[in-house]
Amino acid sequence: HLGIPGDEVFAVEVFHRVDGGYDGYDKLSPLTRDDGKPRLLARCGSRRELALVGDGATDLRCAPQVGRFVAFAGVVARTNVISAAAHVVREN
């Protein structure tokens, strides 16, 4: 537990089947649009207080806007994302 209040955590909801397998994500989430993450980050304030955990190109484009970029490589390990990250999470 990181001690971050729930109202300060933003994520795309992920859906799972009854057997626990992946069943998609919330395609209507603003964070799935190209401009969604930059717009959210602009509202959040001081860059050095922000951390972003991501696994893809849109996350990587936002890395300069946050104090800490963490690559999530638990499903797909993208070399360009991992090389830009301060930390890497490899477990799902």
C-alpha positions as CSV (number, residue, x, y, z in Angstrom):
1,H,0.0,0.0,0.0
2,L,1.4,3.4,-1.0
3,G,-0.8,5.6,1.1
4,I,-2.2,7.5,-1.8
5,P,-5.8,8.6,-1.3
6,G,-8.2,6.9,-3.8
7,D,-9.4,10.2,-5.2
8,E,-5.9,11.0,-6.3
9,V,-5.5,7.7,-8.3
10,F,-6.6,7.8,-11.9
11,A,-6.8,4.6,-14.0
12,V,-8.6,2.9,-16.8
13,E,-11.1,0.3,-15.5
14,V,-10.2,-3.2,-16.6
15,F,-12.8,-6.0,-16.9
16,H,-12.3,-9.7,-16.1
17,R,-14.3,-12.8,-16.9
18,V,-15.6,-15.0,-14.2
19,D,-12.6,-17.3,-14.7
20,G,-10.3,-14.3,-14.0
21,G,-9.2,-13.8,-17.6
22,Y,-8.9,-10.4,-19.2
23,D,-12.1,-9.2,-20.8
24,G,-11.3,-5.7,-22.0
25,Y,-11.2,-2.2,-20.6
26,D,-13.4,0.9,-20.4
27,K,-13.1,2.3,-23.9
28,L,-15.1,5.4,-22.8
29,S,-12.5,6.5,-20.2
30,P,-10.9,9.8,-21.0
31,L,-7.5,8.2,-20.3
32,T,-7.8,6.0,-23.4
33,R,-7.9,9.1,-25.7
34,D,-4.7,10.6,-27.1
35,D,-5.3,13.8,-25.2
36,G,-6.8,12.3,-22.1
37,K,-3.7,11.8,-20.0
38,P,-2.1,15.2,-20.8
39,R,-5.4,17.0,-20.0
40,L,-5.6,15.2,-16.6
41,L,-2.0,15.9,-15.8
42,A,-2.5,19.6,-16.6
43,R,-5.2,19.7,-13.9
44,C,-3.1,17.9,-11.3
45,G,-0.6,20.6,-10.4
46,S,3.0,20.3,-9.4
47,R,4.9,17.9,-11.7
48,R,7.4,16.6,-9.1
49,E,4.6,15.3,-6.9
50,L,3.1,13.2,-9.7
51,A,3.9,9.7,-10.7
52,L,2.7,7.9,-13.8
53,V,2.6,4.1,-14.3
54,G,2.2,3.1,-17.9
55,D,3.0,0.6,-20.6
56,G,2.7,2.3,-23.9
57,A,3.3,5.2,-26.3
58,T,0.7,7.6,-24.9
59,D,2.1,7.0,-21.4
60,L,5.7,7.6,-22.6
61,R,4.7,10.9,-24.2
62,C,3.5,12.1,-20.7
63,A,6.7,11.1,-18.9
64,P,8.2,14.6,-19.1
65,Q,5.1,16.0,-17.4
66,V,5.6,14.0,-14.1
67,G,8.1,13.7,-11.4
68,R,8.4,9.9,-11.8
69,F,7.6,7.6,-14.7
70,V,7.2,3.9,-13.9
71,A,7.0,1.4,-16.7
72,F,4.5,-1.4,-16.3
73,A,5.9,-4.5,-18.1
74,G,3.7,-7.1,-16.5
75,V,1.9,-7.9,-19.7
76,V,4.0,-6.5,-22.5
77,A,7.6,-5.3,-22.0
78,R,8.2,-2.4,-24.5
79,T,11.9,-1.5,-24.6
80,N,11.3,2.2,-25.4
81,V,9.0,2.5,-22.4
82,I,11.3,0.6,-20.0
83,S,14.3,2.6,-21.1
84,A,12.6,5.9,-20.3
85,A,11.4,4.8,-16.8
86,A,12.8,5.5,-13.4
87,H,11.4,2.2,-12.2
88,V,10.0,-1.0,-13.9
89,V,7.2,-3.2,-12.5
90,R,7.3,-6.6,-14.2
91,E,4.7,-8.4,-12.1
92,N,1.0,-8.4,-12.8
